[in-house]
Amino acid sequence: MLVISTLGAPERRRLRALRKKRNAKPEPEPTPVTTGRATIVDVGQPFDDADRAAAWLSGAGEDELTADLAVLNNALFAFRLITADPYQGPISRHQALVARIGYGAGEQVADGLWTDARELVATAPRQRRAKVLHPQARLAAVLGGRERVLACEELALRARLDLDQGRDREAALQVLVALDAALAELPADPTESALSDRLDELRGQRDAIAVAGQAALAGSLPQSDRDVVAFTLDRIEAALRARAVANA
């Protein structure tokens, strides 16, 4: 069961009324914003007693949270299609302001309350300074017009999102288009000489990913085609990483 709640901001009509009465300040205070709370309640296998619930909580963590995020993102994906809003996107682990896991009675957890719970703190992996600075340098190059952004980069990102969210058919079609774009754009890129082996590898995947794309149009993908989609996307991403290194 998924419960969505809205939290913590003044009503927008009150804010609008206040704005009508005075001019904007040169240095305004931050505007309060609405936050939301999504509660995923597993009602399939209730605990027999408090001891079993406590034992489960002591071992629960990021794996359970990942499964819950998948439920939430599936609902957001359906909402995006129903409302035809292309700007509705999924929620990643690091976008959650707070993540808690716990147990309680049905009415408790539906209201964000618990018998017992604990907060999960996301830890980012440590990176060398060079790896942290490299995206900043590339961003400056792109914004400054010194490096061209390729269409296949965006298409590969969309394919990765679909694949990670379990949308295999959409991923297959996105990878097919991303591969065609990569094969058109990378040979004309200034880094082409550093990518010749990777381009040969990508060309070798064209027929297989075309078969997967046709299968996606017909219906669900067999596991063999899913593997082709995942492998081809991995190789496109590898080629794009190599291009970024060559441009550094």
MIDOSE-1310 file (N, C-alpha, C; in nm, 2 decimals, decimal comma, always signed):
residues 248
mlvi	+0,08/-0,12/+0,00/+0,00/+0,00/+0,00/+0,09/+0,12/+0,00; +0,06/+0,22/-0,08/+0,13/+0,35/-0,09/+0,04/+0,46/-0,04; +0,10/+0,54/+0,05/+0,02/+0,65/+0,11/+0,11/+0,78/+0,08; +0,05/+0,88/+0,01/+0,12/+1,00/-0,02/+0,06/+1,11/+0,07
stlg	+0,14/+1,19/+0,14/+0,10/+1,30/+0,22/+0,17/+1,43/+0,18; +0,11/+1,54/+0,20/+0,17/+1,67/+0,18/+0,20/+1,73/+0,32; +0,32/+1,79/+0,33/+0,36/+1,84/+0,46/+0,42/+1,98/+0,45; +0,40/+2,05/+0,56/+0,50/+2,15/+0,61/+0,51/+2,28/+0,53
aper	+0,41/+2,34/+0,47/+0,42/+2,47/+0,41/+0,29/+2,55/+0,42; +0,30/+2,68/+0,44/+0,18/+2,76/+0,44/+0,10/+2,74/+0,31; -0,03/+2,77/+0,31/-0,11/+2,75/+0,20/-0,07/+2,86/+0,09; -0,06/+2,82/-0,03/-0,01/+2,90/-0,14/-0,10/+3,03/-0,16
rrlr	-0,23/+3,01/-0,13/-0,32/+3,13/-0,16/-0,29/+3,24/-0,05; -0,24/+3,20/+0,07/-0,21/+3,30/+0,17/-0,08/+3,37/+0,12; +0,01/+3,30/+0,07/+0,14/+3,36/+0,02/+0,11/+3,45/-0,09; +0,02/+3,41/-0,18/-0,01/+3,50/-0,29/-0,07/+3,63/-0,24
alrk	-0,16/+3,62/-0,14/-0,23/+3,74/-0,09/-0,13/+3,83/-0,03; -0,03/+3,78/+0,04/+0,07/+3,86/+0,11/+0,15/+3,93/+0,00; +0,18/+3,87/-0,11/+0,27/+3,93/-0,21/+0,19/+4,05/-0,28; +0,06/+4,04/-0,29/-0,01/+4,15/-0,35/+0,00/+4,28/-0,27
krna	+0,02/+4,27/-0,14/+0,02/+4,38/-0,05/+0,15/+4,46/-0,04; +0,26/+4,40/-0,10/+0,39/+4,47/-0,09/+0,48/+4,43/-0,20; +0,57/+4,52/-0,23/+0,67/+4,49/-0,34/+0,77/+4,38/-0,28; +0,83/+4,32/-0,38/+0,93/+4,22/-0,34/+1,05/+4,29/-0,28
kpep	+1,11/+4,23/-0,17/+1,23/+4,28/-0,11/+1,35/+4,26/-0,19; +1,45/+4,35/-0,18/+1,57/+4,32/-0,26/+1,64/+4,19/-0,22; +1,63/+4,16/-0,09/+1,69/+4,03/-0,05/+1,59/+3,95/+0,03; +1,49/+3,89/-0,04/+1,38/+3,82/+0,02/+1,42/+3,70/+0,10
eptp	+1,34/+3,67/+0,20/+1,36/+3,54/+0,27/+1,33/+3,42/+0,18; +1,38/+3,31/+0,20/+1,35/+3,19/+0,12/+1,20/+3,16/+0,13; +1,13/+3,13/+0,02/+0,99/+3,10/+0,02/+0,97/+2,96/+0,08; +0,88/+2,94/+0,17/+0,85/+2,81/+0,22/+0,79/+2,72/+0,11
vttg	+0,83/+2,60/+0,10/+0,79/+2,51/+0,00/+0,72/+2,39/+0,06; +0,64/+2,33/-0,02/+0,57/+2,21/+0,02/+0,66/+2,09/+0,01; +0,66/+2,00/+0,11/+0,73/+1,87/+0,10/+0,63/+1,76/+0,10; +0,67/+1,64/+0,06/+0,58/+1,53/+0,06/+0,64/+1,41/+0,13
rati	+0,55/+1,33/+0,18/+0,59/+1,21/+0,25/+0,52/+1,09/+0,18; +0,60/+0,99/+0,14/+0,55/+0,87/+0,08/+0,58/+0,75/+0,18; +0,47/+0,68/+0,21/+0,48/+0,57/+0,30/+0,44/+0,44/+0,23; +0,53/+0,35/+0,22/+0,50/+0,22/+0,16/+0,48/+0,12/+0,27
vdvg	+0,36/+0,06/+0,28/+0,32/-0,03/+0,38/+0,31/-0,17/+0,32; +0,38/-0,26/+0,38/+0,38/-0,40/+0,33/+0,27/-0,47/+0,42; +0,16/-0,50/+0,35/+0,04/-0,56/+0,43/+0,03/-0,71/+0,39; +0,13/-0,76/+0,32/+0,12/-0,90/+0,27/+0,14/-1,00/+0,38
qpfd	+0,24/-0,97/+0,47/+0,28/-1,07/+0,57/+0,30/-0,99/+0,71; +0,19/-0,97/+0,78/+0,20/-0,90/+0,90/+0,28/-0,98/+1,01; +0,35/-0,91/+1,10/+0,42/-0,98/+1,20/+0,33/-1,04/+1,30; +0,37/-1,16/+1,35/+0,29/-1,23/+1,46/+0,29/-1,16/+1,59
dadr	+0,41/-1,10/+1,62/+0,42/-1,03/+1,75/+0,53/-0,93/+1,75; +0,55/-0,85/+1,86/+0,64/-0,74/+1,86/+0,79/-0,79/+1,85; +0,81/-0,91/+1,90/+0,95/-0,96/+1,90/+0,99/-0,99/+1,75; +0,90/-1,05/+1,67/+0,93/-1,07/+1,53/+0,95/-0,94/+1,45
aaaw	+0,87/-0,84/+1,49/+0,88/-0,71/+1,42/+1,02/-0,65/+1,46; +1,06/-0,66/+1,58/+1,18/-0,60/+1,62/+1,30/-0,67/+1,56; +1,29/-0,80/+1,55/+1,40/-0,88/+1,48/+1,41/-0,84/+1,34; +1,30/-0,82/+1,27/+1,30/-0,78/+1,13/+1,37/-0,64/+1,12
lsga	+1,33/-0,55/+1,21/+1,38/-0,41/+1,20/+1,53/-0,41/+1,22; +1,58/-0,49/+1,31/+1,73/-0,49/+1,34/+1,81/-0,53/+1,21; +1,75/-0,60/+1,12/+1,82/-0,65/+1,00/+1,78/-0,57/+0,88; +1,68/-0,49/+0,88/+1,63/-0,42/+0,76/+1,72/-0,30/+0,73
gede	+1,72/-0,26/+0,61/+1,81/-0,15/+0,57/+1,79/-0,10/+0,43; +1,90/-0,08/+0,36/+1,90/-0,02/+0,22/+1,83/-0,11/+0,12; +1,84/-0,24/+0,14/+1,77/-0,33/+0,04/+1,62/-0,31/+0,05; +1,56/-0,30/+0,17/+1,42/-0,28/+0,18/+1,38/-0,14/+0,13
ltad	+1,47/-0,05/+0,15/+1,44/+0,09/+0,10/+1,44/+0,09/-0,05; +1,53/+0,02/-0,11/+1,54/+0,01/-0,26/+1,41/-0,04/-0,32; +1,36/-0,15/-0,25/+1,23/-0,21/-0,30/+1,12/-0,11/-0,28; +1,12/-0,04/-0,17/+1,01/+0,06/-0,15/+1,02/+0,17/-0,25
lavl	+1,14/+0,22/-0,28/+1,15/+0,32/-0,39/+1,10/+0,28/-0,52; +1,12/+0,15/-0,55/+1,07/+0,10/-0,68/+0,92/+0,10/-0,68; +0,85/+0,08/-0,57/+0,71/+0,09/-0,56/+0,66/+0,24/-0,59; +0,73/+0,33/-0,52/+0,70/+0,47/-0,54/+0,73/+0,52/-0,68
nnal	+0,84/+0,48/-0,74/+0,87/+0,53/-0,87/+0,78/+0,46/-0,98; +0,73/+0,34/-0,95/+0,63/+0,29/-1,04/+0,50/+0,37/-1,04; +0,46/+0,41/-0,93/+0,34/+0,50/-0,92/+0,37/+0,63/-0,98; +0,49/+0,69/-0,96/+0,52/+0,82/-1,03/+0,52/+0,81/-1,18
fafr	+0,57/+0,70/-1,23/+0,57/+0,67/-1,37/+0,43/+0,67/-1,43; +0,34/+0,59/-1,36/+0,20/+0,59/-1,40/+0,14/+0,72/-1,40; +0,17/+0,80/-1,29/+0,11/+0,94/-1,28/+0,16/+1,03/-1,40; +0,29/+1,01/-1,43/+0,35/+1,09/-1,54/+0,27/+1,06/-1,67
lita	+0,24/+0,94/-1,70/+0,18/+0,90/-1,82/+0,03/+0,95/-1,82; -0,04/+0,93/-1,71/-0,18/+0,97/-1,70/-0,20/+1,12/-1,71; -0,11/+1,20/-1,65/-0,12/+1,34/-1,66/-0,05/+1,40/-1,78; +0,02/+1,32/-1,86/+0,10/+1,36/-1,98/+0,19/+1,48/-1,94
dpyq	+0,26/+1,46/-1,83/+0,35/+1,56/-1,78/+0,50/+1,51/-1,79; +0,57/+1,56/-1,89/+0,70/+1,50/-1,92/+0,80/+1,54/-1,81; +0,77/+1,64/-1,72/+0,86/+1,68/-1,62/+0,85/+1,61/-1,49; +0,76/+1,51/-1,48/+0,75/+1,43/-1,36/+0,86/+1,32/-1,37
gpis	+0,94/+1,31/-1,28/+1,05/+1,22/-1,28/+1,06/+1,13/-1,16; +1,14/+1,03/-1,16/+1,15/+0,93/-1,05/+1,23/+1,00/-0,93; +1,23/+0,93/-0,82/+1,30/+0,98/-0,70/+1,42/+0,88/-0,68; +1,54/+0,94/-0,67/+1,65/+0,86/-0,64/+1,68/+0,85/-0,49
rhqa	+1,76/+0,76/-0,45/+1,79/+0,74/-0,31/+1,84/+0,87/-0,24; +1,92/+0,94/-0,32/+1,99/+1,06/-0,26/+1,90/+1,18/-0,27; +1,78/+1,17/-0,33/+1,69/+1,28/-0,33/+1,60/+1,28/-0,21; +1,59/+1,17/-0,14/+1,50/+1,16/-0,02/+1,56/+1,25/+0,09
lvar	+1,49/+1,34/+0,14/+1,53/+1,43/+0,25/+1,56/+1,34/+0,37; +1,47/+1,25/+0,40/+1,48/+1,16/+0,51/+1,42/+1,02/+0,47; +1,49/+0,92/+0,51/+1,44/+0,78/+0,48/+1,44/+0,71/+0,62; +1,32/+0,65/+0,64/+1,30/+0,58/+0,77/+1,24/+0,44/+0,73
igyg	+1,27/+0,35/+0,82/+1,21/+0,21/+0,80/+1,17/+0,17/+0,94; +1,05/+0,11/+0,95/+1,00/+0,07/+1,08/+0,87/-0,01/+1,07; +0,81/-0,03/+1,18/+0,68/-0,10/+1,18/+0,59/-0,04/+1,28; +0,46/-0,07/+1,26/+0,36/-0,02/+1,35/+0,22/-0,07/+1,30
ageq	+0,12/-0,02/+1,37/-0,02/-0,06/+1,33/-0,06/+0,02/+1,21; -0,16/-0,03/+1,13/-0,19/+0,02/+1,00/-0,22/+0,17/+1,01; -0,30/+0,22/+1,10/-0,33/+0,36/+1,11/-0,21/+0,44/+1,14; -0,12/+0,39/+1,22/+0,00/+0,46/+1,26/+0,09/+0,49/+1,14
vadg	+0,12/+0,38/+1,07/+0,22/+0,40/+0,96/+0,16/+0,48/+0,84; +0,03/+0,47/+0,82/-0,04/+0,55/+0,72/-0,02/+0,70/+0,75; -0,01/+0,74/+0,88/+0,00/+0,88/+0,92/+0,15/+0,91/+0,94; +0,24/+0,82/+0,91/+0,38/+0,85/+0,93/+0,43/+0,83/+1,07
lwtd	+0,35/+0,76/+1,15/+0,39/+0,73/+1,29/+0,43/+0,58/+1,30; +0,50/+0,55/+1,41/+0,56/+0,41/+1,42/+0,54/+0,36/+1,56; +0,55/+0,23/+1,57/+0,57/+0,17/+1,70/+0,72/+0,17/+1,73; +0,80/+0,15/+1,63/+0,95/+0,16/+1,63/+1,00/+0,18/+1,49
arel	+1,10/+0,26/+1,48/+1,16/+0,28/+1,35/+1,30/+0,34/+1,37; +1,37/+0,34/+1,25/+1,51/+0,40/+1,26/+1,53/+0,47/+1,12; +1,62/+0,57/+1,13/+1,65/+0,65/+1,01/+1,77/+0,59/+0,94; +1,76/+0,58/+0,81/+1,87/+0,53/+0,72/+1,94/+0,65/+0,66
vata	+2,07/+0,65/+0,69/+2,15/+0,76/+0,64/+2,23/+0,71/+0,52; +2,22/+0,78/+0,41/+2,29/+0,74/+0,29/+2,43/+0,79/+0,30; +2,52/+0,70/+0,26/+2,67/+0,73/+0,27/+2,72/+0,73/+0,13; +2,78/+0,84/+0,09/+2,84/+0,85/-0,05/+2,98/+0,79/-0,05
prqr	+3,01/+0,72/-0,15/+3,15/+0,66/-0,15/+3,25/+0,77/-0,16; +3,37/+0,75/-0,10/+3,48/+0,84/-0,10/+3,54/+0,84/-0,24; +3,57/+0,96/-0,30/+3,63/+0,96/-0,43/+3,76/+1,05/-0,42; +3,85/+1,01/-0,51/+3,97/+1,09/-0,52/+3,94/+1,23/-0,57
rakv	+4,02/+1,33/-0,53/+3,99/+1,46/-0,57/+3,98/+1,48/-0,72; +4,06/+1,41/-0,79/+4,06/+1,42/-0,94/+3,93/+1,38/-1,00; +3,87/+1,27/-0,94/+3,74/+1,23/-0,99/+3,63/+1,32/-0,96; +3,64/+1,39/-0,84/+3,54/+1,49/-0,80/+3,55/+1,61/-0,89
lhpq	+3,67/+1,65/-0,92/+3,68/+1,78/-1,00/+3,65/+1,76/-1,15; +3,67/+1,64/-1,20/+3,66/+1,61/-1,35/+3,52/+1,65/-1,40; +3,41/+1,61/-1,33/+3,28/+1,66/-1,38/+3,26/+1,81/-1,38; +3,32/+1,88/-1,28/+3,31/+2,02/-1,28/+3,39/+2,08/-1,40
arla	+3,50/+2,03/-1,43/+3,58/+2,08/-1,55/+3,50/+2,06/-1,68; +3,44/+1,94/-1,69/+3,37/+1,91/-1,81/+3,24/+2,00/-1,82; +3,18/+2,02/-1,71/+3,06/+2,11/-1,71/+3,10/+2,25/-1,75; +3,21/+2,30/-1,71/+3,26/+2,43/-1,75/+3,29/+2,43/-1,90
avlg	+3,35/+2,32/-1,95/+3,38/+2,32/-2,09/+3,25/+2,32/-2,18; +3,15/+2,25/-2,13/+3,02/+2,24/-2,20/+2,95/+2,38/-2,20; +2,94/+2,44/-2,08/+2,88/+2,57/-2,07/+2,95/+2,68/-2,14; +3,08/+2,66/-2,15/+3,16/+2,76/-2,22/+3,17/+2,74/-2,37
grer	+3,11/+2,63/-2,42/+3,11/+2,60/-2,56/+3,23/+2,54/-2,61; +3,32/+2,49/-2,52/+3,44/+2,43/-2,57/+3,43/+2,28/-2,60; +3,32/+2,22/-2,55/+3,29/+2,08/-2,57/+3,14/+2,07/-2,62; +3,12/+1,98/-2,72/+2,99/+1,96/-2,77/+2,92/+1,85/-2,70
vlac	+2,79/+1,87/-2,66/+2,71/+1,77/-2,60/+2,65/+1,69/-2,71; +2,65/+1,56/-2,70/+2,60/+1,47/-2,80/+2,46/+1,42/-2,77; +2,38/+1,40/-2,87/+2,24/+1,35/-2,85/+2,24/+1,21/-2,79; +2,34/+1,13/-2,83/+2,35/+0,99/-2,77/+2,37/+0,99/-2,62
eela	+2,43/+1,10/-2,57/+2,45/+1,11/-2,42/+2,32/+1,11/-2,35; +2,23/+1,20/-2,40/+2,10/+1,21/-2,33/+2,01/+1,08/-2,36; +2,02/+1,03/-2,48/+1,95/+0,91/-2,51/+1,99/+0,79/-2,42; +2,12/+0,78/-2,40/+2,18/+0,67/-2,31/+2,13/+0,69/-2,17
lrar	+2,12/+0,82/-2,12/+2,07/+0,84/-1,99/+1,93/+0,80/-1,97; +1,85/+0,83/-2,07/+1,71/+0,78/-2,07/+1,70/+0,63/-2,07; +1,78/+0,57/-2,15/+1,78/+0,42/-2,16/+1,82/+0,36/-2,02; +1,92/+0,42/-1,96/+1,97/+0,37/-1,83/+1,86/+0,38/-1,72
ldld	+1,78/+0,49/-1,72/+1,67/+0,51/-1,63/+1,57/+0,40/-1,65; +1,53/+0,38/-1,78/+1,43/+0,28/-1,81/+1,47/+0,14/-1,77; +1,60/+0,11/-1,79/+1,65/-0,02/-1,76/+1,66/-0,04/-1,61; +1,70/+0,06/-1,54/+1,71/+0,05/-1,39/+1,57/+0,04/-1,33
qgrd	+1,47/+0,10/-1,39/+1,34/+0,10/-1,34/+1,26/-0,02/-1,38; +1,32/-0,11/-1,46/+1,25/-0,24/-1,50/+1,16/-0,22/-1,62; +1,18/-0,11/-1,69/+1,10/-0,09/-1,82/+1,18/-0,14/-1,93; +1,18/-0,27/-1,95/+1,27/-0,34/-2,05/+1,24/-0,30/-2,19
reaa	+1,11/-0,29/-2,23/+1,07/-0,26/-2,36/+1,12/-0,12/-2,40; +1,09/-0,02/-2,31/+1,13/+0,12/-2,34/+1,28/+0,13/-2,34; +1,35/+0,05/-2,26/+1,50/+0,05/-2,26/+1,55/+0,00/-2,39; +1,49/-0,11/-2,44/+1,54/-0,16/-2,57/+1,53/-0,06/-2,68
lqvl	+1,41/+0,01/-2,69/+1,39/+0,11/-2,80/+1,49/+0,23/-2,78; +1,51/+0,27/-2,65/+1,60/+0,38/-2,63/+1,74/+0,35/-2,66; +1,78/+0,22/-2,63/+1,92/+0,18/-2,66/+1,94/+0,17/-2,81; +1,84/+0,13/-2,88/+1,85/+0,12/-3,03/+1,88/+0,26/-3,09
vald	+1,80/+0,36/-3,04/+1,82/+0,49/-3,09/+1,95/+0,55/-3,04; +1,98/+0,53/-2,92/+2,11/+0,58/-2,86/+2,23/+0,52/-2,94; +2,22/+0,39/-2,98/+2,33/+0,33/-3,05/+2,34/+0,40/-3,19; +2,23/+0,41/-3,26/+2,24/+0,48/-3,39/+2,29/+0,62/-3,38
aala	+2,25/+0,69/-3,28/+2,30/+0,83/-3,26/+2,45/+0,82/-3,23; +2,50/+0,73/-3,15/+2,64/+0,72/-3,12/+2,72/+0,69/-3,24; +2,67/+0,60/-3,32/+2,74/+0,56/-3,44/+2,74/+0,67/-3,55; +2,65/+0,76/-3,54/+2,65/+0,88/-3,63/+2,74/+0,99/-3,57
elpa	+2,74/+1,01/-3,44/+2,80/+1,13/-3,38/+2,95/+1,10/-3,35; +2,98/+0,99/-3,29/+3,12/+0,96/-3,25/+3,22/+0,96/-3,36; +3,20/+0,90/-3,48/+3,30/+0,91/-3,58/+3,33/+1,05/-3,63; +3,24/+1,14/-3,61/+3,26/+1,28/-3,64/+3,32/+1,37/-3,53
dpte	+3,34/+1,30/-3,41/+3,39/+1,38/-3,30/+3,54/+1,39/-3,30; +3,60/+1,50/-3,25/+3,74/+1,52/-3,25/+3,82/+1,40/-3,18; +3,75/+1,33/-3,09/+3,82/+1,22/-3,02/+3,81/+1,09/-3,09; +3,76/+1,09/-3,22/+3,73/+0,96/-3,29/+3,85/+0,87/-3,29
sals	+3,97/+0,92/-3,31/+4,09/+0,84/-3,32/+4,11/+0,76/-3,19; +4,07/+0,81/-3,07/+4,08/+0,74/-2,95/+3,97/+0,64/-2,92; +3,87/+0,64/-3,01/+3,75/+0,56/-2,99/+3,73/+0,45/-3,10; +3,83/+0,43/-3,18/+3,81/+0,34/-3,30/+3,77/+0,20/-3,25
drld	+3,84/+0,15/-3,15/+3,81/+0,01/-3,11/+3,67/+0,01/-3,05; +3,63/+0,11/-2,97/+3,50/+0,11/-2,91/+3,39/+0,13/-3,02; +3,42/+0,20/-3,12/+3,32/+0,22/-3,23/+3,30/+0,08/-3,30; +3,41/+0,01/-3,33/+3,40/-0,12/-3,39/+3,31/-0,21/-3,30
elrg	+3,33/-0,20/-3,17/+3,25/-0,28/-3,08/+3,10/-0,25/-3,09; +3,07/-0,12/-3,09/+2,93/-0,07/-3,10/+2,87/-0,11/-3,24; +2,94/-0,10/-3,34/+2,89/-0,15/-3,47/+2,85/-0,30/-3,47; +2,93/-0,37/-3,40/+2,91/-0,52/-3,39/+2,78/-0,55/-3,31
qrda	+2,73/-0,45/-3,23/+2,60/-0,47/-3,16/+2,48/-0,43/-3,23; +2,49/-0,37/-3,35/+2,38/-0,31/-3,41/+2,27/-0,41/-3,45; +2,31/-0,52/-3,51/+2,21/-0,62/-3,55/+2,14/-0,68/-3,43; +2,21/-0,71/-3,33/+2,15/-0,77/-3,21/+2,05/-0,68/-3,14
iava	+2,09/-0,55/-3,13/+2,00/-0,45/-3,06/+1,88/-0,42/-3,15; +1,89/-0,43/-3,28/+1,78/-0,41/-3,37/+1,68/-0,53/-3,35; +1,73/-0,65/-3,33/+1,64/-0,76/-3,30/+1,56/-0,74/-3,17; +1,64/-0,69/-3,07/+1,58/-0,66/-2,94/+1,47/-0,55/-2,95
gqaa	+1,50/-0,45/-3,03/+1,40/-0,35/-3,05/+1,28/-0,39/-3,12; +1,29/-0,48/-3,22/+1,17/-0,54/-3,28/+1,09/-0,62/-3,18; +1,16/-0,70/-3,10/+1,09/-0,78/-3,00/+1,02/-0,69/-2,90; +1,08/-0,57/-2,87/+1,01/-0,48/-2,78/+0,88/-0,42/-2,84
lags	+0,88/-0,40/-2,97/+0,76/-0,36/-3,03/+0,65/-0,46/-3,03; +0,69/-0,59/-3,03/+0,59/-0,70/-3,03/+0,54/-0,73/-2,90; +0,61/-0,71/-2,79/+0,57/-0,74/-2,66/+0,69/-0,75/-2,56; +0,67/-0,83/-2,46/+0,77/-0,84/-2,35/+0,90/-0,91/-2,41
lpqs	+1,01/-0,87/-2,35/+1,14/-0,92/-2,40/+1,18/-1,05/-2,33; +1,23/-1,15/-2,41/+1,29/-1,26/-2,35/+1,42/-1,22/-2,28; +1,47/-1,31/-2,19/+1,59/-1,28/-2,11/+1,71/-1,25/-2,20; +1,72/-1,33/-2,31/+1,84/-1,31/-2,40/+1,84/-1,17/-2,46
drdv	+1,72/-1,11/-2,49/+1,72/-0,98/-2,55/+1,75/-0,87/-2,44; +1,70/-0,90/-2,31/+1,73/-0,81/-2,20/+1,88/-0,80/-2,18; +1,95/-0,91/-2,19/+2,09/-0,92/-2,18/+2,16/-0,84/-2,29; +2,11/-0,85/-2,41/+2,17/-0,77/-2,52/+2,15/-0,62/-2,49
vaft	+2,03/-0,58/-2,44/+2,01/-0,44/-2,42/+2,10/-0,39/-2,31; +2,11/-0,46/-2,20/+2,20/-0,42/-2,09/+2,35/-0,41/-2,14; +2,39/-0,51/-2,21/+2,53/-0,51/-2,26/+2,56/-0,40/-2,35; +2,47/-0,37/-2,45/+2,49/-0,27/-2,55/+2,49/-0,13/-2,48
ldri	+2,40/-0,11/-2,38/+2,40/+0,02/-2,31/+2,53/+0,04/-2,23; +2,58/-0,07/-2,17/+2,70/-0,06/-2,10/+2,82/-0,02/-2,19; +2,82/-0,07/-2,31/+2,93/-0,04/-2,41/+2,91/+0,10/-2,46; +2,79/+0,15/-2,48/+2,77/+0,29/-2,52/+2,82/+0,38/-2,41
eaal	+2,79/+0,35/-2,28/+2,83/+0,43/-2,17/+2,99/+0,43/-2,16; +3,05/+0,31/-2,19/+3,19/+0,30/-2,18/+3,26/+0,39/-2,29; +3,20/+0,39/-2,41/+3,25/+0,48/-2,51/+3,24/+0,63/-2,48; +3,13/+0,66/-2,42/+3,11/+0,80/-2,38/+3,21/+0,84/-2,27
rara	+3,23/+0,75/-2,17/+3,33/+0,78/-2,07/+3,47/+0,80/-2,13; +3,50/+0,71/-2,23/+3,63/+0,72/-2,30/+3,64/+0,86/-2,37; +3,53/+0,90/-2,43/+3,53/+1,03/-2,50/+3,56/+1,14/-2,40; +3,49/+1,13/-2,28/+3,51/+1,24/-2,18/+3,66/+1,24/-2,13
vana	+3,72/+1,13/-2,12/+3,86/+1,12/-2,08/+3,95/+1,18/-2,19; +3,92/+1,15/-2,31/+4,00/+1,20/-2,43/+3,98/+1,35/-2,44; +3,87/+1,41/-2,39/+3,85/+1,55/-2,40/+3,91/+1,63/-2,28; +3,94/+1,55/-2,18/+3,99/+1,62/-2,05/+4,12/+1,69/-2,07
